[in-house]
Each structure stands twice: as C-alpha cells, then as structure tokens.
Amino acid sequence: MKYKMVAIDVDDTLINDDRIVTEATKEALFKAVEQDVVITLATGRMFASAKQIATQINLNVPIITYQGSLVKNLLDEEIIYERSVPQSVSEYIIKYAEKNKHHLQVYHGDELYVKEDNDLVKEYAMVSKVPYKVETDFPSLASKPLTKLLIINHPEIIDQIAEELQKEIGDQVHVTKSKPYFLEIVHKEATKGHALQFLAKHYGCDISEVIAIGDSWNDHEMLEVAGLGVAMGNAIPTLKEIANFVTLSNNEDGVKHVIDKFILNEAKV
C-alpha cells in the first residue's frame, strides 16, 4: 500500500515527554513530504496551540484541532470544516459544572474562557502556551458557538463525570478524554475520525491510503477509520487493541519509526 497522508496526534505522540519534536522525527517528516505525502496534525488542542507545533515542522496544510471540531489551514487560517456544540448542551454543561463545582473551560473563536482564574487554567495555559480570558458572566457564553467544553479533575472523578454525561447527553455530543484528567465535550461529528475522513476527501485520498497515529482515548475514532491505525508504544491498552500496528513510544521516536517503515521503507524491524 502506498500511503498518501499521515495524521499525527500531538501530545504523547508527536512530542516527547520534554514536549518537543525531536530532530530525528522532523527529518523523517521532511522526507515524507518530499515524497508528496501529506503530513497533518490531529489534536484536541486549540488551533492557536497546535499551530505552534505545526510551525516547528514546517507544515503547510490544514490541521485537525479541538478533537475534530475545527479543520483550519495553517497559513491563511481559512476554516474548511467546523462543528460547534449545540447551545442546549452548552447550557447544560455550564450549569452541571457550576452545580458540582467542577473546573470548566470553554472555547469560542479560538480563545479560551474560564469563570475564574485558578491554578488549573494557569497550568493548562502554560503547557499549551495560550492565553485565557476570565468571563464574569460565564453562563452567557452558552449563547455563543462553542467549539469545545473541557472539564479538568482527578482521573477517578473524570471517569464518573464521563459516565454521567454519557447517559444524559451522549446521544447529542461526543464525550471523550484526551488525558486521564481532561474530559472533553464536542459536537457529535467533531471526532478525529470524522475530520480525518473529511480531510482525506479534501486531498483526493481514499481513507485506505491514510495512516493515523495516536496514544489516547480521543484517537480511537481516527485509528478505526484510517487505512493503517497506529498506536504508540505508550498508548492506552484499549487503543493498542484496535490498532493495526504498535510503534515505539513517544520518547523513542515512535512517529519516525512509522514513517521509516511505511513511507520511506527504511525500517530495520
């Protein structure tokens, strides 16, 4: 199979635990691009944050952000695919978080909004390298088209919240985790799988000619639809179970290994 596109998750996949893309991985990606392979990102991050990573590896293509809610060109920032959370769901989640005292942050117009300034959003903003805004009339944000709503809490609490929300609104939205402590609520058609199918069609690729690489819960849909679904060595067990191939970890240039093996045909193993 000649693969024409590779979609790569960012956190714990493309970047290592030092939060960088290694030079070896960059070189492999450059070689793939030279062979006319489309390299793109598929991340839960907001566009402003993902753009910083994409720029590091000189991507000049649309990138999948917000779990698949927004596909946007890197250079001219033209939006080519967008899905927003239904207003009724946004209202429900904001009330739910307020009632249960959960930290909630929402995204509108590629900006991050919170109800109050606290350590959780400060750490998130520092890692993602994005600013945030404190909105005193937080409930009013539900009237705007929200790209994503994110609850941050301890993993065991996140699992409980996920179960509750799945029962209450699971038929209206997509509820997923990007990390054990991040619960993300997006439009029903805002999965990485939906966005990847759209992007493949945009480039005239059959989905069977696409490789998807990821490590977490929110990568499940894109690994299922891609012609070759690849789980990182550090991926969660359930993702490895559905993957066609398990590569090395994010600290062992796992993405480079995939490019070498399936695109450049240089892998020794």
C-alpha positions as CSV (number, residue, x, y, z in Angstrom):
1,M,0.0,0.0,0.0
2,K,1.3,3.5,-0.9
3,Y,0.1,5.8,1.8
4,K,-0.6,9.4,0.8
5,M,-1.5,11.0,4.1
6,V,-0.4,10.7,7.8
7,A,-2.4,12.2,10.6
8,I,-0.5,12.5,13.9
9,D,-1.7,13.2,17.4
10,V,0.4,15.8,19.2
11,D,0.7,15.2,23.0
12,D,2.4,11.9,24.0
13,T,2.7,11.0,20.3
14,L,4.5,13.6,18.1
15,I,6.1,15.3,21.0
16,N,8.1,13.5,23.7
17,D,7.9,14.0,27.5
18,D,10.1,17.1,27.2
19,R,7.3,18.5,24.9
20,I,9.5,18.8,21.8
21,V,9.6,17.2,18.4
22,T,13.0,15.6,18.0
23,E,15.3,16.4,15.1
24,A,15.2,12.8,14.0
25,T,11.4,12.9,13.8
26,K,11.4,16.2,11.9
27,E,13.9,14.8,9.4
28,A,11.6,11.8,8.8
29,L,8.6,14.0,8.3
30,F,10.5,16.2,5.8
31,K,11.5,13.2,3.8
32,A,7.9,12.0,3.7
33,V,6.7,15.5,2.5
34,E,9.4,15.3,-0.3
35,Q,7.6,12.1,-1.4
36,D,4.4,14.1,-1.7
37,V,2.9,12.6,1.4
38,V,0.5,15.0,3.2
39,I,1.5,15.2,6.9
40,T,-1.1,16.8,9.2
41,L,-1.9,17.0,12.9
42,A,-5.0,15.7,14.6
43,T,-5.2,17.0,18.1
44,G,-7.5,18.0,20.9
45,R,-5.6,21.2,21.3
46,M,-7.0,24.5,20.1
47,F,-5.7,25.8,16.8
48,A,-3.6,28.6,18.3
49,S,-1.7,25.9,20.3
50,A,-1.5,23.3,17.6
51,K,-0.2,26.0,15.2
52,Q,2.9,26.4,17.3
53,I,3.7,22.7,16.9
54,A,2.9,22.6,13.2
55,T,5.2,25.6,12.6
56,Q,8.1,23.7,14.2
57,I,7.8,21.0,11.5
58,N,7.0,23.4,8.7
59,L,3.6,22.0,7.9
60,N,1.7,24.0,5.2
61,V,-1.6,22.1,5.3
62,P,-5.0,22.1,7.2
63,I,-4.7,20.7,10.7
64,I,-7.3,19.0,12.7
65,T,-7.9,20.7,16.1
66,Y,-10.4,20.6,19.0
67,Q,-10.7,16.7,18.6
68,G,-12.0,17.3,15.1
69,S,-14.3,20.3,15.7
70,L,-12.1,22.6,13.6
71,V,-10.0,21.9,10.5
72,K,-8.2,25.0,9.5
73,N,-5.4,26.0,7.1
74,L,-2.1,26.7,8.8
75,L,-1.0,29.7,6.7
76,D,-4.1,31.7,5.7
77,E,-6.2,30.2,8.6
78,E,-9.1,29.5,6.3
79,I,-11.7,27.3,8.1
80,I,-12.6,24.3,5.9
81,Y,-14.5,22.2,8.5
82,E,-16.2,23.3,11.7
83,R,-18.7,21.9,14.2
84,S,-20.0,23.6,17.3
85,V,-21.6,22.2,20.4
86,P,-25.4,22.6,20.4
87,Q,-26.4,25.6,22.6
88,S,-28.7,23.5,24.7
89,V,-25.8,21.2,25.6
90,S,-23.5,24.1,26.4
91,E,-26.1,25.5,28.8
92,Y,-26.5,22.1,30.4
93,I,-22.7,21.6,30.9
94,I,-22.2,25.0,32.3
95,K,-25.0,24.5,34.8
96,Y,-23.7,21.0,35.6
97,A,-20.2,22.2,36.3
98,E,-21.5,25.1,38.5
99,K,-23.7,22.8,40.5
100,N,-21.0,20.2,41.1
101,K,-18.1,22.7,41.4
102,H,-16.1,21.3,38.6
103,H,-13.5,23.4,36.8
104,L,-14.8,24.1,33.3
105,Q,-13.2,26.0,30.4
106,V,-14.8,26.7,27.1
107,Y,-13.6,27.7,23.7
108,H,-15.0,30.2,21.3
109,G,-13.4,31.9,18.3
110,D,-10.1,30.0,19.1
111,E,-10.0,31.7,22.5
112,L,-10.0,30.0,25.9
113,Y,-12.5,31.2,28.5
114,V,-12.9,30.4,32.2
115,K,-15.1,31.5,35.0
116,E,-12.3,32.3,37.4
117,D,-8.5,32.5,37.5
118,N,-7.1,29.4,39.2
119,D,-4.1,27.0,39.2
120,L,-5.8,24.6,36.8
121,V,-6.1,27.0,34.0
122,K,-2.8,28.6,34.7
123,E,-1.0,25.3,34.3
124,Y,-3.1,24.4,31.2
125,A,-2.3,27.7,29.6
126,M,1.4,27.4,30.4
127,V,1.7,23.9,28.9
128,S,-0.4,24.8,25.8
129,K,1.3,28.2,25.5
130,V,-2.0,30.0,25.0
131,P,-3.6,32.9,26.8
132,Y,-7.0,32.8,28.5
133,K,-9.8,35.1,29.4
134,V,-11.8,35.3,32.6
135,E,-15.5,35.8,31.8
136,T,-17.5,37.0,34.9
137,D,-20.8,36.3,33.1
138,F,-19.8,32.8,32.3
139,P,-23.3,31.4,31.6
140,S,-23.7,33.9,28.8
141,L,-21.0,32.0,26.8
142,A,-23.5,29.3,26.2
143,S,-25.2,31.5,23.6
144,K,-22.1,31.6,21.5
145,P,-21.0,28.8,19.2
146,L,-18.6,26.8,21.4
147,T,-16.0,24.6,19.8
148,K,-15.3,22.6,22.9
149,L,-16.0,22.4,26.6
150,L,-13.3,20.9,28.9
151,I,-13.6,19.7,32.5
152,I,-10.4,19.1,34.5
153,N,-10.4,17.0,37.6
154,H,-8.8,13.9,39.1
155,P,-8.9,10.8,36.8
156,E,-11.4,8.8,39.0
157,I,-13.7,11.8,39.2
158,I,-13.4,12.4,35.4
159,D,-14.5,8.8,34.8
160,Q,-17.6,9.3,37.0
161,I,-18.4,12.6,35.2
162,A,-18.0,10.9,31.8
163,E,-20.4,8.1,32.8
164,E,-23.0,10.6,34.0
165,L,-22.7,12.9,30.9
166,Q,-22.8,9.9,28.5
167,K,-26.1,8.9,30.0
168,E,-27.6,12.4,29.9
169,I,-26.3,13.9,26.7
170,G,-24.3,11.1,25.0
171,D,-26.8,11.0,22.1
172,Q,-26.2,14.7,21.4
173,V,-22.5,15.2,21.6
174,H,-19.2,13.3,21.6
175,V,-17.7,12.9,25.1
176,T,-14.1,11.8,25.3
177,K,-10.8,12.0,27.2
178,S,-7.5,13.4,25.8
179,K,-5.7,12.7,29.1
180,P,-6.9,10.9,32.3
181,Y,-7.8,14.3,33.9
182,F,-9.2,16.0,30.8
183,L,-12.9,15.4,29.8
184,E,-13.8,17.0,26.5
185,I,-17.3,17.6,25.1
186,V,-17.6,18.4,21.4
187,H,-20.2,18.1,18.6
188,K,-21.3,14.6,17.6
189,E,-19.5,14.9,14.3
190,A,-16.4,16.5,15.8
191,T,-14.3,13.4,16.3
192,K,-10.8,13.0,14.8
193,G,-12.3,10.2,12.7
194,H,-14.9,12.5,11.1
195,A,-12.4,15.2,10.5
196,L,-9.8,12.8,9.0
197,Q,-12.4,11.4,6.6
198,F,-13.2,14.9,5.5
199,L,-9.6,15.9,5.1
200,A,-8.7,12.8,3.1
201,K,-11.6,13.6,0.7
202,H,-10.3,17.2,0.6
203,Y,-7.0,15.9,-0.7
204,G,-8.5,13.3,-3.0
205,C,-7.2,10.4,-0.9
206,D,-9.1,7.3,-0.2
207,I,-9.2,6.7,3.6
208,S,-7.4,3.4,3.0
209,E,-4.4,5.5,1.9
210,V,-4.2,7.3,5.3
211,I,-2.2,6.5,8.4
212,A,-3.4,7.7,11.8
213,I,-1.1,7.7,14.8
214,G,-2.2,8.3,18.4
215,D,-2.0,7.3,22.0
216,S,-5.2,8.1,23.8
217,W,-8.9,7.7,24.1
218,N,-9.7,10.5,21.7
219,D,-7.6,8.9,19.0
220,H,-9.9,5.8,18.9
221,E,-12.1,7.0,16.0
222,M,-9.3,8.0,13.7
223,L,-7.4,4.8,14.1
224,E,-10.6,2.9,13.3
225,V,-11.3,4.8,10.1
226,A,-7.7,5.0,8.8
227,G,-6.3,2.5,6.4
228,L,-3.5,2.0,8.9
229,G,-4.2,2.7,12.5
230,V,-1.1,3.0,14.6
231,A,-0.9,3.1,18.4
232,M,2.2,4.5,20.2
233,G,4.2,2.2,22.5
234,N,3.0,4.4,25.3
235,A,-0.7,4.3,24.2
236,I,-3.5,3.2,26.5
237,P,-4.2,-0.6,26.2
238,T,-7.6,-0.2,24.5
239,L,-6.1,1.7,21.7
240,K,-3.4,-0.9,21.1
241,E,-6.1,-3.5,20.9
242,I,-7.7,-1.8,17.9
243,A,-4.5,-0.7,16.2
244,N,-3.1,-2.4,13.1
245,F,0.4,-1.7,14.3
246,V,2.0,-0.7,17.6
247,T,5.1,1.5,17.2
248,L,7.7,2.7,19.7
249,S,6.9,5.2,22.4
250,N,6.9,9.0,22.1
251,N,10.3,9.0,23.8
252,E,11.7,6.6,21.3
253,D,10.8,8.4,18.1
254,G,7.7,6.2,17.5
255,V,6.4,8.5,14.8
256,K,9.7,8.4,13.0
257,H,9.6,4.6,13.1
258,V,6.2,4.6,11.4
259,I,7.4,7.0,8.7
260,D,10.5,4.9,8.1
261,K,8.7,1.6,8.0
262,F,5.5,2.5,6.0
263,I,6.5,5.6,3.9
264,L,10.3,5.5,3.4
265,N,10.7,1.8,3.7
266,E,13.9,2.3,5.8
267,A,13.0,0.4,9.0
268,K,15.1,-2.5,10.0
269,V,12.4,-4.1,12.1
